[in-house]
Structures are given as structure tokens and as C-alpha cells.
């Protein structure tokens, strides 16, 4: 069966491809020309000397040793060779799939454990919808207070009904030794209903201060939980129980508290020079920023008519004939300096 024809040197498809030799520009799923030529010669001649058989043909089990002539190799039909060539690969794939299924099953067990533990934990954020739901949650949260309640209330004067409900709750907390600090806007100093509430709670030990502006409503109970608006829509709140977020809200309140002016109803006048200056500065700064009377009224917590009256007096003082001119004159008058 020896082949008398000259033959190309045997090749290894991997080396040929990587070295840029024969087969280096072939698609990775195609055999090299040397292997195809060697296999054709083996089929025609019935076999080839071992040294002339390409390594890839042996790897694919397309050429096997001739038992009758150990120095020669004979070709094997591809269908027969495929079993020997593919069986290890198929077994490896099956083993990988078994490993994949086992890993998924193991992770699923841990996922169930993780979910079970977190179901038992209280959620860090809870949306509260509806006045009754918010009221009940607030009542329960305040009832569990151990040391201190921080409250920021924007919007100026508060409705009488809200203050009556708050008064009963707040006096009860003060009697059991809870420290209560509240920041309102300066404009509550002119509201008799709110002042009556302030007189009663401060007499019981509450601390009240005011600022020209209070950015948003917040209630912080100890450092355990807080209530903040969920959106601009009424009766939508968010119960916060994440420790880091509660601490953040408490620090924000404390910074506002440090800048606020104490309210002492037993002392007159309530409109101190500092309060008057704060209100004036906030209103004039809003004018410079181009805000409307309605926008200023909402932010400062006073009526639109009061804002308009204040603008009229400042316009007369500076000799302004238009809103645009008033903003310019305020900015250049020095009224916002200091």
C-alpha cells in the first residue's frame, strides 16, 4: 500500500493557521488544504506511511494505524470517525450542562433564603396614600418616640383643625419628656391661631424657631424614622426608615435650626429686626430672580396681597416704574448687601 508519489510534508492545522502558513487565511471551521490532499491520497492509495499523515487527520480519527502494517495508517469514513472525534466533546458539553443546572439549583436555594430574610425586614421606604393612612402612620411613629421629634413646617400659618389635632398629640409627648423642636416660616408670627398653638406648646417645653423660607415638610422621630412628602399631590407621604436617610434628614433640620430665630410669645415684639430683615431679604432676592408675586407668596408663606404691598413700598422707595426696573434697582441698591 506504499504510495510511490511524492507528497507534501504533514501539517498541523492549528500551527499552520497560527503561523500564517498554509491554511492561515482559511475559515476556522474549514480543514487545511494539506489535510484534504493527504486524505484524498489515502483514500486512493488505501493508506499512507505514518510520517506522511497530517496531525489533524489523526486528531479527527480520520486516519488510524493499519494493524497489518504498523508503519502505515488507513483512512476511516468520516461518519465512523465522527463518533470517536465528537464523543469527548459531547460528554464535555453534557458535563458543563450538568454543572450549570447544579449551580442554578444551588443559587436558587440561596436566593430563596435571601428573599425570606428580607421579607421579614421592614422596608426602608414606604409610600403612604390618603389622609387617614398618613395620620395613623404618623400617630404610631410619634407614639414610639423615645427622645426627640424634629419638625419643619413650610407654608406659613396652619389650619385651625390641624393645629388642634397636633396640640393634643404634642402636649402628650412633652409631658412624657420628649424634646420637640419645630421650624416654621417667619410669617406664622402674624397668625393668631398658630401663635396660640405656639404659646401653649412652648409653655410645656417645646422649642419653636422660624426662618424666612422652609424648603419642605419633614418630621423626624429620634433617628429611627422620618416622614416627607411623596409628591406635590395632597395626602401623599413617604415613610423613611433607612438609617442613613433618616440621619441625613436630621442633619438638614439641625442646620436649618441653627440659622432660625427663636419664637418667644411671652416677649414682644414678635417681628424682631432680624425677622423683618430676613423676610425683606427673601422677598427682594426673589424679585431680583424674576419671580412673580404668586410664586413669592407660596415660598415665603404669606398672602399674595401682602407681597404686592411690600413690592409697592419698595418701588416707591427706589423710584421704580416697572417690575424689571425694580429688580435692577434692588440688585444695585445695596439692600441685599450684608
Secondary structure as UniProt FT lines:
FT   HELIX           13..19
FT   TURN            22..25
FT   TURN            28..29
FT   HELIX           33..45
FT   STRAND          48..49
FT   HELIX           50..52
FT   HELIX           55..59
FT   TURN            60..61
FT   STRAND          63..65
FT   TURN            70..71
FT   STRAND          72..75
FT   HELIX           78..120
FT   STRAND          125..129
FT   HELIX           131..143
FT   STRAND          148..152
FT   HELIX           160..175
FT   TURN            176..177
FT   STRAND          179..185
FT   HELIX           186..190
FT   HELIX           192..203
FT   TURN            204..205
FT   STRAND          207..211
FT   STRAND          218..221
FT   TURN            222..224
FT   STRAND          225..229
FT   TURN            234..235
FT   STRAND          236..240
FT   HELIX           243..259
FT   STRAND          261..262
FT   TURN            265..266
FT   HELIX           273..288
FT   TURN            289..290
FT   HELIX           293..300
FT   HELIX           304..318
FT   HELIX           323..333
FT   TURN            334..336
//
